[in-house]
Amino acid sequence: MQIYLDGALVGRDEARVSVFDHGLLYGDGVFEGIRVYNRRIFRLEAHLDRLYASARAIALAIPLDPRQMTDATERTVRANGRDDAYIRLIVTRGAGELGIDPRTCPKPSVIIIVGDVHVYPRDMYASGIRLVTAATRQAPPGTVDSRIKSLNYLKNVLGKLEAHQAGAHEAIMLNEQGFVAECTADNLFVVRNGRLLTPSAEDGALDGITRGAVLALAGEAGIEAREQRLTRYDVHTAEECFVTGTGAELMPVVTVDGRTIGDGSPGTLTRRLAQAFTALARTEGQPLW
């Protein structure tokens, strides 16, 4: 494994960051998870747009411009020679002094890891997963905006722990008003009356890259799809439900809080969109080699 670390490619055992890095000490940094399909990086430009927007939102100056970041990412993918992979692109505030003052960090650090990710076992894509609603809430936009993809994922970790403790695979996180925001690591979709619905950023949803691709695919297929405010009732009584994410891709949901969704198996529209997404991801863009 070759890891990009501040301009150099190093082996896994040589990839080290300082214990004084504020990304480690305080979660001060931003990241993106990106997929490689069939030697193609899926929507790298969109991911980098979001990365740089997140960095601007926390006043973090990324030391590479977008073109340089693209080159660094492609270089790292080629160095690892993987047809299919998961990329974790991280920008930390860098090493500084103890204390949260970011002015003590003179140079941000850029890390690019190319490896595997298995959010769910492959057989679950045919059978579906179970969700529960977490007690842990999404942070309100008056604190940290959900559109910032930061290194501070503690609330998501707590929500995932709740899911595991309840014997489920993933957890729905509500916002402070009690409306559905997203899951701990995925966006949420439901089908109601034949329409595809998903929460908006205003309700705490991350503007996911896979989410956007699925909404576009639904539109191309003539399926009515839109952002809409959702409650637990809307999820519990949905005809179909699925989650999307870079790691999860498109995963069917068959139970939520003990309620069976539809007939308890992945729905027709869910399967149709999953097939369309797989075809898109494996053919969009030019292969790197």
FIRODO-207131 format. One record per residue (C-alpha): residue number from 1; y, x, z; residue in one letter. Coordinates in nm, 3 decimals. Layout:
BEGIN
REC   num         Y         X         Z   residu
REC   NUM         Y         X         Z        a
...
//
This chain:
BEGIN
REC   num         Y         X         Z   residu
REC     1     0.000     0.000     0.000        m
REC     2     0.345     0.126    -0.098        q
REC     3     0.641    -0.009     0.098        i
REC     4     1.004     0.020    -0.006        y
REC     5     1.209     0.148     0.286        l
REC     6     1.576     0.226     0.229        d
REC     7     1.534     0.370    -0.118        g
REC     8     1.195     0.537    -0.085        a
REC     9     0.838     0.421    -0.139        l
REC    10     0.623     0.514     0.160        v
REC    11     0.271     0.442     0.275        g
REC    12     0.198     0.179     0.536        r
REC    13     0.148     0.438     0.810        d
REC    14     0.481     0.605     0.728        e
REC    15     0.684     0.282     0.717        a
REC    16     0.884     0.291     1.040        r
REC    17     1.204     0.133     1.168        v
REC    18     1.401     0.234     1.474        s
REC    19     1.342     0.059     1.805        v
REC    20     1.723     0.025     1.807        f
REC    21     1.727    -0.177     1.484        d
REC    22     1.910    -0.502     1.557        h
REC    23     1.662    -0.690     1.341        g
REC    24     1.399    -0.606     1.603        l
REC    25     1.622    -0.633     1.908        l
REC    26     1.808    -0.953     1.821        y
REC    27     1.660    -1.105     1.504        g
REC    28     1.979    -0.997     1.327        d
REC    29     1.894    -0.997     0.959        g
REC    30     1.778    -1.206     0.667        v
REC    31     1.464    -1.225     0.456        f
REC    32     1.290    -1.385     0.162        e
REC    33     0.924    -1.456     0.093        g
REC    34     0.849    -1.432    -0.279        i
REC    35     0.531    -1.471    -0.482        r
REC    36     0.384    -1.271    -0.766        v
REC    37     0.167    -1.474    -1.001        y
REC    38    -0.016    -1.316    -1.293        n
REC    39     0.209    -1.003    -1.273        r
REC    40     0.519    -1.223    -1.277        r
REC    41     0.764    -1.245    -0.987        i
REC    42     0.827    -1.617    -0.939        f
REC    43     1.197    -1.702    -0.953        r
REC    44     1.322    -1.372    -0.819        l
REC    45     1.680    -1.449    -0.918        e
REC    46     1.682    -1.771    -0.716        a
REC    47     1.536    -1.592    -0.415        h
REC    48     1.797    -1.317    -0.437        l
REC    49     2.076    -1.574    -0.470        d
REC    50     1.959    -1.726    -0.143        r
REC    51     1.915    -1.384     0.021        l
REC    52     2.270    -1.279    -0.060        y
REC    53     2.407    -1.618     0.045        a
REC    54     2.227    -1.588     0.380        s
REC    55     2.366    -1.236     0.423        a
REC    56     2.721    -1.349     0.347        r
REC    57     2.684    -1.631     0.598        a
REC    58     2.610    -1.381     0.877        i
REC    59     2.860    -1.119     0.750        a
REC    60     2.583    -0.874     0.659        l
REC    61     2.670    -0.636     0.375        a
REC    62     2.351    -0.565     0.178        i
REC    63     2.364    -0.201     0.064        p
REC    64     2.218    -0.284    -0.280        l
REC    65     2.377    -0.511    -0.539        d
REC    66     2.157    -0.785    -0.692        p
REC    67     2.066    -0.572    -0.996        r
REC    68     1.963    -0.283    -0.774        q
REC    69     1.766    -0.520    -0.550        m
REC    70     1.587    -0.660    -0.854        t
REC    71     1.497    -0.308    -0.967        d
REC    72     1.376    -0.213    -0.618        a
REC    73     1.160    -0.525    -0.594        t
REC    74     1.006    -0.479    -0.938        e
REC    75     0.948    -0.109    -0.867        r
REC    76     0.762    -0.193    -0.547        t
REC    77     0.548    -0.458    -0.714        v
REC    78     0.454    -0.217    -0.994        r
REC    79     0.374     0.058    -0.742        a
REC    80     0.124    -0.171    -0.572        n
REC    81    -0.035    -0.282    -0.901        g
REC    82    -0.126    -0.632    -0.786        r
REC    83    -0.160    -0.920    -1.033        d
REC    84    -0.104    -1.175    -0.754        d
REC    85     0.077    -1.093    -0.431        a
REC    86     0.326    -1.195    -0.166        y
REC    87     0.656    -1.009    -0.129        i
REC    88     0.844    -0.993     0.198        r
REC    89     1.199    -0.873     0.134        l
REC    90     1.391    -0.798     0.455        i
REC    91     1.745    -0.684     0.524        v
REC    92     1.820    -0.596     0.885        t
REC    93     2.154    -0.516     1.044        r
REC    94     2.016    -0.166     1.097        g
REC    95     1.996     0.065     1.396        a
REC    96     2.275     0.047     1.651        g
REC    97     2.342     0.050     2.021        e
REC    98     2.197    -0.180     2.285        l
REC    99     2.403    -0.497     2.297        g
REC   100     2.455    -0.756     2.027        i
REC   101     2.775    -0.612     1.876        d
REC   102     2.692    -0.566     1.503        p
REC   103     2.974    -0.313     1.467        r
REC   104     2.748    -0.052     1.629        t
REC   105     2.515    -0.072     1.327        c
REC   106     2.661     0.153     1.054        p
REC   107     2.397     0.093     0.787        k
REC   108     2.178    -0.211     0.711        p
REC   109     1.814    -0.145     0.628        s
REC   110     1.624    -0.282     0.327        v
REC   111     1.247    -0.325     0.344        i
REC   112     1.019    -0.461     0.069        i
REC   113     0.651    -0.525     0.145        i
REC   114     0.398    -0.631    -0.119        v
REC   115     0.071    -0.764     0.021        g
REC   116    -0.141    -1.073     0.079        d
REC   117    -0.058    -1.401     0.247        v
REC   118    -0.310    -1.671     0.333        h
REC   119    -0.123    -1.951     0.506        v
REC   120    -0.413    -2.193     0.462        y
REC   121    -0.779    -2.145     0.360        p
REC   122    -0.838    -2.220    -0.010        r
REC   123    -1.073    -2.513     0.059        d
REC   124    -0.792    -2.703     0.233        m
REC   125    -0.608    -2.741    -0.097        y
REC   126    -0.881    -2.985    -0.196        a
REC   127    -0.922    -3.156     0.142        s
REC   128    -0.568    -3.146     0.290        g
REC   129    -0.425    -3.052     0.629        i
REC   130    -0.325    -3.225     0.951        r
REC   131     0.033    -3.240     1.081        l
REC   132     0.184    -3.328     1.416        v
REC   133     0.545    -3.379     1.516        t
REC   134     0.672    -3.094     1.732        a
REC   135     0.880    -3.145     2.043        a
REC   136     1.079    -2.837     1.938        t
REC   137     1.377    -2.950     1.729        r
REC   138     1.549    -2.798     1.430        q
REC   139     1.872    -2.622     1.527        a
REC   140     2.175    -2.843     1.458        p
REC   141     2.408    -2.724     1.179        p
REC   142     2.682    -2.676     1.435        g
REC   143     2.484    -2.381     1.570        t
REC   144     2.300    -2.199     1.289        v
REC   145     2.288    -2.363     0.948        d
REC   146     1.931    -2.421     0.824        s
REC   147     2.026    -2.273     0.486        r
REC   148     2.046    -1.928     0.647        i
REC   149     1.701    -1.772     0.620        k
REC   150     1.734    -1.537     0.915        s
REC   151     1.488    -1.318     1.103        l
REC   152     1.524    -1.539     1.411        n
REC   153     1.226    -1.774     1.370        y
REC   154     1.152    -1.842     1.736        l
REC   155     1.191    -2.221     1.709        k
REC   156     0.953    -2.219     1.413        n
REC   157     0.702    -2.010     1.606        v
REC   158     0.721    -2.254     1.898        l
REC   159     0.665    -2.546     1.662        g
REC   160     0.363    -2.373     1.508        k
REC   161     0.221    -2.312     1.857        l
REC   162     0.253    -2.684     1.926        e
REC   163     0.062    -2.760     1.607        a
REC   164    -0.222    -2.526     1.702        h
REC   165    -0.237    -2.660     2.057        q
REC   166    -0.269    -3.012     1.914        a
REC   167    -0.548    -2.909     1.678        g
REC   168    -0.328    -2.944     1.370        a
REC   169    -0.237    -2.698     1.096        h
REC   170     0.140    -2.749     1.075        e
REC   171     0.417    -2.926     1.264        a
REC   172     0.706    -3.144     1.155        i
REC   173     1.039    -3.051     1.310        m
REC   174     1.297    -3.323     1.367        l
REC   175     1.671    -3.266     1.384        n
REC   176     1.885    -3.350     1.685        e
REC   177     1.927    -3.711     1.563        q
REC   178     1.551    -3.758     1.533        g
REC   179     1.532    -3.747     1.154        f
REC   180     1.276    -3.533     0.973        v
REC   181     1.412    -3.188     0.887        a
REC   182     1.118    -2.977     0.765        e
REC   183     0.798    -2.821     0.890        c
REC   184     0.780    -2.490     1.074        t
REC   185     0.732    -2.290     0.753        a
REC   186     0.732    -2.552     0.477        d
REC   187     0.935    -2.829     0.322        n
REC   188     0.798    -3.184     0.355        l
REC   189     0.754    -3.447     0.082        f
REC   190     0.633    -3.806     0.104        v
REC   191     0.555    -4.065    -0.161        v
REC   192     0.679    -4.414    -0.083        r
REC   193     0.664    -4.701    -0.332        n
REC   194     0.582    -4.450    -0.602        g
REC   195     0.896    -4.243    -0.532        r
REC   196     0.893    -3.879    -0.422        l
REC   197     1.122    -3.822    -0.123        l
REC   198     1.220    -3.512     0.075        t
REC   199     1.483    -3.439     0.345        p
REC   200     1.810    -3.272     0.248        s
REC   201     1.982    -2.964     0.386        a
REC   202     2.218    -3.197     0.574        e
REC   203     1.920    -3.307     0.782        d
REC   204     1.806    -2.951     0.843        g
REC   205     1.579    -2.875     0.548        a
REC   206     1.574    -2.529     0.393        l
REC   207     1.659    -2.547     0.023        d
REC   208     1.319    -2.409    -0.068        g
REC   209     1.249    -2.243    -0.402        i
REC   210     0.908    -2.410    -0.435        t
REC   211     1.069    -2.737    -0.323        r
REC   212     1.321    -2.711    -0.604        g
REC   213     1.049    -2.635    -0.859        a
REC   214     0.850    -2.940    -0.750        v
REC   215     1.152    -3.169    -0.770        l
REC   216     1.219    -3.044    -1.124        a
REC   217     0.856    -3.089    -1.225        l
REC   218     0.860    -3.444    -1.092        a
REC   219     1.170    -3.521    -1.298        g
REC   220     1.009    -3.379    -1.613        e
REC   221     0.704    -3.597    -1.549        a
REC   222     0.916    -3.911    -1.517        g
REC   223     0.854    -3.943    -1.143        i
REC   224     1.153    -4.068    -0.946        e
REC   225     1.231    -3.791    -0.698        a
REC   226     1.525    -3.751    -0.464        r
REC   227     1.648    -3.626    -0.130        e
REC   228     1.650    -3.897     0.134        q
REC   229     1.681    -3.926     0.510        r
REC   230     1.334    -3.977     0.658        l
REC   231     1.204    -4.088     0.995        t
REC   232     0.859    -4.047     1.145        r
REC   233     0.792    -4.408     1.038        y
REC   234     0.851    -4.309     0.675        d
REC   235     0.598    -4.029     0.709        v
REC   236     0.338    -4.227     0.905        h
REC   237     0.342    -4.510     0.648        t
REC   238     0.368    -4.294     0.335        a
REC   239     0.130    -4.339     0.043        e
REC   240     0.102    -3.963     0.003        e
REC   241     0.237    -3.656     0.179        c
REC   242     0.242    -3.284     0.106        f
REC   243     0.424    -2.967     0.206        v
REC   244     0.562    -2.690    -0.011        t
REC   245     0.655    -2.329     0.051        g
REC   246     0.628    -1.984    -0.096        t
REC   247     0.329    -1.907     0.122        g
REC   248     0.174    -2.254     0.127        a
REC   249     0.252    -2.337    -0.239        e
REC   250     0.178    -2.713    -0.257        l
REC   251    -0.054    -2.830     0.020        m
REC   252    -0.170    -3.194     0.059        p
REC   253    -0.137    -3.363     0.399        v
REC   254    -0.399    -3.619     0.502        v
REC   255    -0.307    -3.702     0.863        t
REC   256     0.020    -3.699     1.058        v
REC   257     0.025    -3.755     1.435        d
REC   258    -0.326    -3.903     1.410        g
REC   259    -0.227    -4.152     1.136        r
REC   260    -0.424    -4.133     0.814        t
REC   261    -0.205    -4.090     0.506        i
REC   262    -0.314    -4.310     0.217        g
REC   263    -0.692    -4.313     0.195        d
REC   264    -0.724    -3.984     0.383        g
REC   265    -0.753    -3.761     0.078        s
REC   266    -0.494    -3.587    -0.143        p
REC   267    -0.315    -3.846    -0.354        g
REC   268    -0.294    -3.876    -0.731        t
REC   269     0.072    -3.774    -0.755        l
REC   270     0.013    -3.483    -0.515        t
REC   271    -0.273    -3.347    -0.725        r
REC   272    -0.073    -3.393    -1.044        r
REC   273     0.223    -3.198    -0.913        l
REC   274     0.000    -2.925    -0.766        a
REC   275    -0.159    -2.869    -1.106        q
REC   276     0.181    -2.864    -1.276        a
REC   277     0.318    -2.615    -1.024        f
REC   278     0.021    -2.380    -1.066        t
REC   279     0.062    -2.386    -1.443        a
REC   280     0.436    -2.319    -1.414        l
REC   281     0.405    -2.036    -1.163        a
REC   282     0.144    -1.847    -1.362        r
REC   283     0.331    -1.861    -1.694        t
REC   284     0.704    -1.858    -1.615        e
REC   285     0.884    -1.534    -1.694        g
REC   286     0.773    -1.202    -1.834        q
REC   287     0.489    -0.996    -1.682        p
REC   288     0.596    -0.667    -1.526        l
REC   289     0.326    -0.470    -1.705        w
//
